[in-house]
Amino acid sequence: MPLLHNRVNRKELKARMLADPTPRTTLSFYRYYPIPDPAAFRDALYTAWHAMGVFGRVYVAAEGINGQVSLPTEQLDAFRAHFESLDGFSNLRLNIAVEDNGKSFYKLDLKVRHKIVADGIDNPDFNPADTGTHLKAEDWNALMDEPEVLVVDMRNHYESEVGHFEKAILPDCDTFREELDKVVDMLGENHDRKVMMYCTGGIRCEKASAWLKYNGFPNVYQLEGGIIQYARRIKELGLPSRFHGKNFVFDERLGERITPEIIAQCHQCGAPADTHENCANDACHLLFIQCDACREKMETCCSEACRAVLHLPAEEQEKIRKAKQKVSGTEHYRGLKKSPLKD
């Protein structure tokens, strides 16, 4: 019987990944395409990709696939060829990471979900295929210069805090599900204006652009391939970047730098900083921004309380983890109970 799940503990897998010198490529992809048997499709993918040495997080649902993976660079052509062999997945766009040290994932995690992006939409007459107009980087830059255009960031607040496009509307939301309705409210009566929207790799805008059109906004445009593809395209064409700062990514790296500007602040001292960390206290693991000085002083913890836990005997720390004790600390992401890597 083929191996269909990982059987090695997290710490060992991470240590193996960090020690492995094999050049690896990080990429993301998605496609909305009907999958009649998501569980069988998932198992077939796991068997093929495990043999290639693929790590990452992939969601499979009846509506399609959404994934972020890392694989040995020498296997990139084989990985692409495998998708070409699957019905409905030829010419799949693979968004190659902008900054990549090959250490983005340490295991292959393939899950069957109800949807590949949790959107909370259950309207029977909503047509997700009625999406906005896709724009390449050069067309995106040109449209941004129109004075009446509205630019909307379809990511969560902890993503946009470290980087975003010029003059973008930045919804203060923790989840995509929450953001869909909030954006409609924020746009208000501006139904005749052009609306540009963007996200990390494009998948959220597929649903969001159709949702805006469903709610009476006919002139909707979305950034093809998201910020990842935009960054690669402007570099190839020598175009100015209208995105400033860092692009938050959902893997061990937690960010890719697009431009040198640091537009965020350390959540502990207020100094310019845009490096996300997960609190080193495993009973907390909160996501927050920390500068180098605070990282050294606080030992990558979000608060003195968590730092104190870090110095307890291992058995005491284990008791706290098991009890899921809540620790209070400095100002950090409102309502975010854990890293999005765990969502």
C-alpha positions in Angstrom: 0.0 0.0 0.0 1.5 3.4 -1.0 2.4 5.9 1.7 -0.4 8.6 1.8 0.5 10.5 5.0 3.6 11.8 6.8 4.7 9.6 9.7 7.8 11.5 11.0 7.5 14.1 13.8 7.6 17.8 13.0 11.0 18.6 14.7 12.8 15.9 12.9 11.4 16.9 9.5 12.4 20.5 10.1 15.9 19.5 11.1 16.2 17.4 8.0 15.0 20.2 5.8 17.5 22.7 7.3 20.4 20.3 6.9 19.6 19.2 3.3 21.7 21.2 0.8 19.6 20.1 -2.2 18.6 23.2 -4.2 14.8 23.7 -4.0 12.3 25.9 -5.7 9.2 27.4 -3.9 6.1 28.0 -6.0 2.3 28.4 -5.7 -0.6 27.5 -7.9 -4.3 27.2 -8.1 -7.1 26.3 -10.5 -10.8 26.2 -10.2 -11.8 23.0 -12.0 -14.4 20.3 -11.0 -12.8 17.3 -9.3 -15.4 14.5 -9.0 -13.6 12.6 -6.3 -11.4 14.9 -4.3 -10.2 12.2 -1.8 -9.0 9.9 -4.6 -7.4 12.9 -6.4 -5.6 13.9 -3.2 -4.2 10.4 -2.7 -2.9 10.2 -6.3 -1.2 13.6 -5.9 0.4 12.5 -2.6 1.8 9.3 -4.2 3.3 11.1 -7.2 4.6 14.2 -5.3 6.1 12.3 -2.4 8.2 10.4 -4.9 9.5 13.7 -6.3 10.4 15.1 -2.8 7.7 17.7 -2.8 7.0 19.6 0.5 4.2 22.0 1.0 0.5 22.7 1.9 -2.1 21.8 -0.7 -5.9 22.0 -0.5 -8.1 19.9 -2.8 -11.9 20.3 -3.1 -14.6 19.6 -5.5 -14.1 23.1 -6.9 -10.4 22.7 -7.6 -6.9 22.9 -6.1 -4.8 25.5 -4.2 -1.2 24.9 -3.2 2.1 26.3 -2.0 5.0 23.9 -2.3 8.7 23.5 -2.4 10.4 20.8 -4.5 13.9 19.9 -5.6 14.7 22.3 -8.5 15.7 19.3 -10.7 12.2 18.0 -10.3 10.5 21.2 -11.6 10.0 19.9 -15.1 8.6 16.6 -13.8 6.2 18.4 -11.5 5.0 20.5 -14.4 4.6 17.5 -16.6 2.6 15.7 -14.0 0.0 18.6 -14.0 0.0 18.4 -17.8 -1.0 14.8 -17.6 -4.1 15.6 -15.4 -7.4 16.3 -17.0 -8.2 20.0 -16.7 -4.8 21.1 -15.4 -2.8 21.7 -18.5 -1.0 25.1 -18.8 -1.3 25.7 -15.1 0.5 28.8 -14.0 3.2 28.1 -11.4 4.1 31.3 -9.5 7.8 31.0 -8.7 8.8 32.6 -5.4 10.5 36.0 -5.6 12.9 35.3 -2.7 13.7 31.7 -2.1 16.3 29.9 0.1 14.6 26.5 -0.5 13.6 26.3 3.2 9.9 27.2 2.9 8.3 23.9 3.8 9.5 20.7 5.5 6.7 18.2 4.8 4.0 17.4 2.3 0.5 18.2 3.7 -2.3 17.5 1.4 -5.9 18.0 2.7 -9.4 17.6 1.3 -11.5 20.7 2.1 -15.0 21.8 1.4 -13.5 24.8 -0.6 -10.0 25.6 -1.6 -10.5 29.1 -0.1 -12.9 29.6 2.8 -15.3 32.3 1.5 -18.6 31.7 3.4 -20.5 32.2 0.2 -23.6 30.0 -0.1 -25.8 32.1 -2.4 -27.2 29.6 -5.0 -27.3 32.2 -7.8 -23.7 33.4 -7.3 -21.6 32.6 -10.4 -17.9 32.2 -9.4 -16.9 31.9 -13.0 -18.0 35.5 -13.7 -14.6 37.0 -12.7 -13.0 40.3 -13.3 -10.7 41.2 -16.1 -7.1 39.9 -15.6 -4.3 42.5 -15.9 -0.6 41.9 -16.4 1.8 44.1 -14.5 2.3 46.6 -17.3 -1.5 47.1 -17.7 -2.0 47.2 -14.0 0.5 50.0 -13.6 -1.2 51.9 -16.4 -4.7 51.6 -15.0 -3.4 52.7 -11.6 -2.7 56.1 -13.1 -6.3 56.8 -13.8 -7.5 59.2 -11.2 -10.9 57.7 -10.4 -9.8 54.1 -10.1 -10.2 52.3 -6.7 -7.5 49.8 -5.6 -8.5 47.1 -3.1 -6.2 44.8 -1.1 -8.0 41.5 -0.8 -5.6 40.1 1.9 -5.8 40.1 5.7 -4.5 43.1 7.8 -1.3 41.3 8.9 -0.4 40.9 5.3 -1.0 44.4 4.1 0.7 45.9 7.1 4.1 45.0 5.8 3.5 45.8 2.1 0.8 47.0 -0.3 0.1 48.9 -3.5 0.0 52.7 -3.7 -3.4 54.3 -2.8 -4.8 50.8 -1.9 -7.9 50.4 0.3 -6.7 48.1 3.2 -9.6 46.4 4.9 -9.0 45.7 8.6 -9.9 42.1 8.5 -8.6 38.8 9.9 -10.1 36.5 7.3 -11.1 36.5 3.6 -14.6 35.4 4.6 -15.0 38.6 6.6 -13.4 40.8 4.0 -15.7 39.9 1.1 -18.7 41.7 2.6 -16.6 44.4 4.2 -15.2 45.4 0.8 -18.7 45.7 -0.7 -19.6 48.0 2.2 -16.5 50.1 1.9 -17.0 50.6 -1.8 -20.4 51.9 -1.1 -22.2 53.5 -4.0 -19.2 53.7 -6.3 -20.7 51.1 -8.7 -19.6 53.0 -11.8 -16.0 53.4 -10.9 -13.3 50.9 -12.0 -12.2 48.6 -9.1 -8.7 47.0 -9.1 -8.1 44.2 -6.7 -5.0 42.1 -5.8 -3.9 39.4 -3.5 -0.8 37.2 -3.0 -1.1 34.8 -5.9 -4.4 35.6 -7.5 -6.7 32.9 -6.0 -8.6 35.1 -3.6 -9.3 37.6 -6.3 -11.0 34.9 -8.5 -13.8 34.7 -5.9 -13.6 38.4 -4.8 -13.9 39.8 -8.3 -16.9 37.6 -9.1 -18.4 38.6 -5.7 -18.1 42.3 -6.5 -19.7 41.9 -9.9 -22.5 39.9 -8.2 -23.0 42.9 -5.9 -23.3 45.4 -8.7 -19.8 46.5 -9.5 -19.4 45.7 -13.2 -15.9 47.3 -13.8 -13.7 44.9 -11.9 -10.0 44.2 -12.7 -7.7 41.7 -10.9 -3.9 41.4 -10.9 -3.0 38.3 -12.9 -0.8 36.0 -10.8 -1.1 38.3 -7.8 1.8 40.1 -6.2 4.2 37.2 -6.8 3.8 37.3 -10.6 3.7 41.1 -10.6 7.1 41.3 -8.8 8.7 38.9 -11.4 7.1 40.7 -14.3 8.2 44.2 -13.4 11.7 42.9 -12.9 11.8 41.3 -16.3 10.4 44.4 -18.1 12.3 47.0 -16.0 9.0 48.6 -14.8 8.7 50.7 -11.6 7.1 48.9 -8.7 3.8 50.4 -7.5 3.9 47.8 -4.7 6.0 48.9 -1.7 7.5 46.8 1.1 7.2 43.0 1.7 4.8 40.4 0.3 3.6 38.2 3.2 3.7 34.5 2.3 2.2 31.5 4.1 5.2 29.3 4.6 8.3 29.2 6.9 9.7 32.4 5.3 6.7 34.6 6.2 7.7 37.2 3.6 9.3 38.1 0.3 10.9 41.5 -0.1 9.6 43.4 -3.2 11.1 46.8 -2.5 13.6 48.1 0.1 11.1 50.3 2.0 10.1 49.2 5.5 6.6 50.5 6.0 5.7 48.7 9.2 6.8 48.9 12.8 8.0 46.6 15.5 5.0 45.7 17.7 7.2 45.9 20.8 9.2 49.1 20.5 7.8 50.9 17.4 11.0 50.9 15.5 10.8 50.4 11.7 10.5 46.6 11.1 8.6 44.2 8.8 9.8 40.8 9.9 7.1 38.5 11.1 7.8 36.1 13.9 5.9 33.4 15.7 6.3 33.6 19.5 9.0 31.1 20.6 6.7 30.0 23.4 4.9 27.1 21.8 1.9 27.6 24.1 1.4 31.0 22.5 2.9 30.9 18.9 1.4 34.3 18.2 2.3 36.0 14.9 3.7 39.5 15.3 6.3 41.9 13.9 9.6 42.2 15.7 12.8 44.2 15.1 16.3 42.6 15.5 16.9 44.4 18.8 13.7 43.1 20.3 14.2 39.7 18.9 17.5 39.4 20.7 16.2 41.0 23.9 13.0 39.0 24.0 14.4 35.8 22.6 11.7 35.8 19.8 8.9 36.0 22.3 5.9 38.4 22.1 5.9 39.3 25.8 7.8 39.0 29.1 5.3 36.4 30.2 6.1 34.2 27.2 9.8 34.7 27.7 9.5 33.5 31.2 7.7 30.3 30.0 10.6 29.8 27.6 13.0 29.4 30.6 10.9 26.9 32.5 11.9 23.2 32.7 10.8 21.3 29.6 8.2 19.3 31.6 6.6 22.6 32.9 6.5 24.0 29.4 4.8 20.8 28.2 2.1 21.2 31.0 1.4 24.7 29.8 1.1 23.6 26.2 -1.3 20.8 27.1 -3.4 23.2 29.1 -3.4 25.7 26.2 -2.7 28.4 28.7 -3.4 31.9 27.4 -0.6 34.4 28.1 -1.0 38.2 27.8 1.7 40.4 26.3 2.4 43.5 24.2 0.2 44.9 21.5 0.0 42.5 18.6 -2.4 41.3 16.1 -5.9 41.8 17.3 -7.9 38.6 17.5 -5.2 36.4 15.9 -4.8 33.4 18.1 -2.2 31.6 16.1 0.0 31.8 13.1 -1.8 31.6 9.7 0.6 28.8 9.0 -1.6 26.7 11.2 -4.9 27.7 9.6 
